[in-house]
Structure formats: C-alpha cells, structure tokens
Amino acid sequence: MKTMILEPGKYYHIYNRARNGDPLFANDESFKFFLRLYRTHIMPVADTYAYCLLKDHLHILLRIREDVNGSIYKPFALLFNAYTKGYNLMNGKDGRLFQFKLKRIEIRRESYMLDMVRYINQNVKKHQITENFSHYRFSSFRATVTLNESMICKDYLIRQFGGRENLIRYLGTEVDEKNVKMFLLED
C-alpha cells in the first residue's frame, strides 16, 4: 500500500527507524526525551491511540485532528529534528538520526485501526525484547489500561470494546499479522 499525505480526520500508522541500524534510543533518558517532545509537538495536532518505542525504530498510531490549521508535516519535522539534535548532543554524535522524514500509511477501516492498536502494543514481543509486553515501559499498553490520565485516547478504545476489561483482554490476544500486513512498514 502506498503512503499518503497527512489529512485532518484520518488515521495513520507512523513509523520511523534509525539510519544504518544505529540505535534510535540510547538509554531510558532518550526514550523519555522523545515522549516529552512528542507531547509538545504532536499531541496538539493529533490524537494518539498506540505507540511503541524500540531501540532502533518506533511505531505510532494516531488520528490527525479535524481542526488542524497549517502544515500537518511541520509538527513531525519539529519532533524528529528536535529529537535528533538532543540525541546527538547527549551522545556526542552529529548528522541525521532517522532513516525517513515521515513514513506513514493511512488506515481507512476501524477494524484495521483496532488491530493496529494491538499490533503496536505487542511489537516488543515480536522483536523478542520481552515475552510479556505489558511490562515494557516505552509502549502505550500501560497508558491505555491505567485509570489515570495519559497521552492515549483510551476513552474511544474503551467504548469500542464495551469496557476497560474487554479492551485489556483484546490487547492481550495474539495478533494475526495477516490482518494488518498491508499497514506494516517493517522489512
């Protein structure tokens, strides 16, 4: 499936990875730094439904808000550029960090969007980082199931599944990658 331009009101699987197999996140502080920048630059223009930050790549599922004015790409450019500058400064590096400017695929069906929420939350299991994805600190699983406020638009997800317990059960069921293959950007 070809990538699309970003448009208000649409859902996208956003993906990026480090260049040349280098680490994208060097340590816990770099993961936290990225999430702070994400809150600053992306949350004002998009609702977030899932994310997973891994050592060498990241996945984000979001919906661009209807009321966005101006360039939708600018907040993403600011995020990736600010993170690259901060990462390079903290790690004594220079140059480009990300492989892509902004890799994305539009998700047009709600059923696919819900499957992608599960896929992204379980991505650490796929990459054999941990068997129990619910313990991974840099994915949206905990933010989705917590009763506290978070950066995830969990009210929508809870409504879709008829309650928090049903959502948690759904997130824990095995992902059939055949159902989401057209929305995956990984090699």
C-alpha positions in Angstrom: 0.0 0.0 0.0 1.4 3.4 -1.0 1.9 6.1 1.6 -0.5 9.0 1.7 -0.4 12.7 2.5 -1.5 13.6 6.0 -5.0 14.9 6.2 -7.2 16.0 9.1 -9.6 13.4 10.4 -7.7 10.4 9.2 -5.9 7.6 11.0 -2.2 6.8 10.3 0.4 4.3 11.2 3.5 6.4 11.6 6.8 4.6 11.5 10.5 5.5 11.6 13.8 3.9 12.2 17.4 4.8 12.8 19.8 5.1 9.9 22.3 2.3 9.2 21.0 0.1 12.1 22.2 2.5 14.7 20.3 2.9 17.9 17.5 5.4 17.9 17.2 5.4 21.6 20.5 5.0 23.6 19.0 4.7 27.1 15.9 5.4 29.2 16.5 9.1 29.2 16.4 9.2 25.4 13.0 7.4 25.3 11.7 9.8 27.9 13.1 12.8 25.9 11.3 11.6 22.8 8.0 11.2 24.6 8.3 14.8 26.1 8.9 16.2 22.6 6.0 14.1 21.2 3.7 15.7 23.8 4.9 19.1 22.9 4.8 18.8 19.1 2.3 16.1 18.1 -0.4 16.0 20.8 -1.7 19.4 19.9 -2.4 18.2 16.3 -3.2 14.5 16.7 -5.0 12.0 19.0 -2.7 9.1 19.9 -4.1 5.5 20.1 -0.9 3.5 20.4 2.9 3.8 20.3 5.9 1.6 20.8 9.4 2.9 21.0 12.1 0.3 20.4 15.9 0.6 20.4 16.1 1.1 16.6 12.6 2.0 15.5 9.2 3.3 16.5 5.5 2.9 15.7 2.7 5.4 16.4 -1.0 5.1 15.6 -2.7 8.4 15.5 -5.6 10.4 14.1 -4.9 13.9 12.8 -7.4 16.3 14.4 -10.1 17.9 12.3 -9.2 21.4 13.4 -5.6 21.4 12.4 -4.5 24.6 10.6 -1.4 25.0 8.6 1.1 22.3 7.6 0.5 19.0 9.2 4.0 17.9 8.5 5.6 20.7 10.5 5.0 19.3 13.9 6.5 16.0 12.8 9.5 17.7 11.4 9.9 19.7 14.6 9.7 16.4 16.6 12.2 14.5 14.6 14.6 17.4 14.3 14.5 18.4 18.0 15.0 14.7 19.0 17.9 14.3 16.6 19.6 17.5 17.9 19.1 16.5 21.5 20.1 12.9 21.0 23.3 13.9 19.1 24.1 16.4 21.9 23.6 13.8 24.7 25.6 11.1 22.8 28.4 13.1 21.2 27.2 12.4 17.7 26.2 14.5 14.7 24.2 14.2 11.5 21.0 12.5 10.6 19.5 10.0 13.0 16.2 8.9 11.3 16.1 6.9 8.1 12.9 8.6 6.9 11.4 12.1 7.2 8.0 10.7 7.9 6.9 7.2 6.9 3.1 6.7 7.2 0.2 4.6 5.9 -3.4 5.7 6.1 -5.7 3.3 7.9 -9.2 3.6 6.5 -11.2 0.9 8.3 -11.9 1.0 12.0 -11.4 -2.8 12.3 -7.8 -2.4 10.9 -7.2 0.5 13.3 -8.2 -1.6 16.3 -5.9 -4.5 15.1 -3.0 -2.0 14.7 -3.5 -0.8 18.3 -2.9 -4.4 19.4 -0.1 -5.0 17.0 1.8 -1.8 18.1 1.3 -2.6 21.8 2.7 -6.2 21.2 5.6 -5.1 19.0 8.2 -5.7 21.7 7.1 -9.3 21.8 7.5 -9.6 18.0 11.1 -8.3 18.3 11.8 -10.7 21.2 12.6 -7.8 23.6 10.2 -9.3 26.2 7.6 -12.1 26.3 5.3 -10.0 28.5 4.7 -6.8 26.5 2.6 -5.4 29.3 5.7 -4.7 31.4 7.5 -2.8 28.6 7.9 0.8 29.7 8.0 2.5 26.4 4.8 1.4 24.7 1.3 2.6 25.2 -0.1 -0.5 26.9 0.2 0.8 30.4 -1.0 4.2 29.4 -4.0 2.6 27.7 -5.1 0.4 30.7 -4.4 2.8 33.5 -7.2 4.6 35.3 -5.1 7.7 35.3 -5.0 10.3 32.6 -2.4 9.6 29.8 -1.5 10.6 26.3 -3.6 7.8 24.8 -7.1 8.4 23.7 -8.3 5.5 25.7 -11.9 6.6 26.1 -12.5 5.9 22.5 -10.9 2.4 22.7 -12.9 1.6 25.9 -16.1 2.5 24.1 -15.2 0.3 21.1 -14.8 -2.7 23.3 -17.6 -2.1 25.7 -15.5 -1.6 28.7 -11.9 -1.4 30.1 -11.8 -5.2 30.9 -12.8 -6.1 27.3 -10.1 -3.7 26.0 -7.4 -5.3 28.2 -8.5 -8.8 27.1 -8.4 -7.7 23.4 -4.9 -6.2 23.8 -3.7 -9.4 25.3 -4.9 -11.7 22.5 -2.4 -12.8 19.9 -2.1 -10.6 16.8 -2.7 -12.3 13.4 -0.3 -10.3 11.3 -2.1 -11.3 8.1 -4.9 -9.0 9.2 -2.5 -6.0 9.4 0.2 -6.8 6.9 -0.8 -4.0 4.5 -0.3 -1.5 7.2 3.2 -2.7 8.3 6.2 -0.8 7.2 8.8 -3.1 8.6 11.1 -5.2 6.4 
